[in-house]
Amino acid sequence: MAKLIFVTQSSDKYWNVKGKREFAGTKFPGLNTLSCNLLVNYYSYMFMKRDDFELEVCASSIQSAIAAANGGANRIELCDNLYEGGTTPSIGTLIRVKEKVDIDVFVMIRPRGGDFLYSTDEFEIMLKDVELVRNYGADGIVIGCLNADGTINKEQCARLIEKARDLPVTFHRAF
């Protein structure tokens, strides 16, 4: 099944359709419920049937999460600081989003923007964040750890996956 990914902030203006077709670079001024519905209906009509893809929306606020859910998203990637490529949101934001939406919420685990090379202290924060978001109702986590040469840091990823226990894990676009 293909994934259709929208970003609900004007700072991140790119979307991708992964699967049968791939597009990138189209700019949107920010999504709301109506525009999310319109885009889903348009791409369903033009490119594939709605049952052929899942819609995941990156949301960095309660308003964008509610708009995503009302607009037909199957899942939310909850983060903060989309200007930085996404960082871990507050526990308060996670709790409120879970109270307001009835779709899966995957939480970004990333202590800061910039690269995906994490110090020992930053990685310890990430491990603690996984524990916290799991305990506060996240349906999954989103991670990405690299080595200095650009390869995946398998050791760090494995430790985060182990900490997530039974939660699904998505690897973030760390490259």
Sequence and secondary structure as in RCSB ss.txt:
>XXXX:A:sequence
MAKLIFVTQSSDKYWNVKGKREFAGTKFPGLNTLSCNLLVNYYSYMFMKRDDFELEVCASSIQSAIAAANGGANR
IELCDNLYEGGTTPSIGTLIRVKEKVDIDVFVMIRPRGGDFLYSTDEFEIMLKDVELVRNYGADGIVIGCLNADG
TINKEQCARLIEKARDLPVTFHRAF
>XXXX:A:secstr
 EEEEEE STT    EEESS        S   HHHHHHHHHHHHHHTS GGGEEEEEEESSHHHHHHHHHTT SE
EEE B GGGT B   HHHHHHHHHH  SEEEEE  SSSS S   HHHHHHHHHHHHHHHHTT SEEEE  B TTS
SB HHHHHHHHHHHTTS EEE    
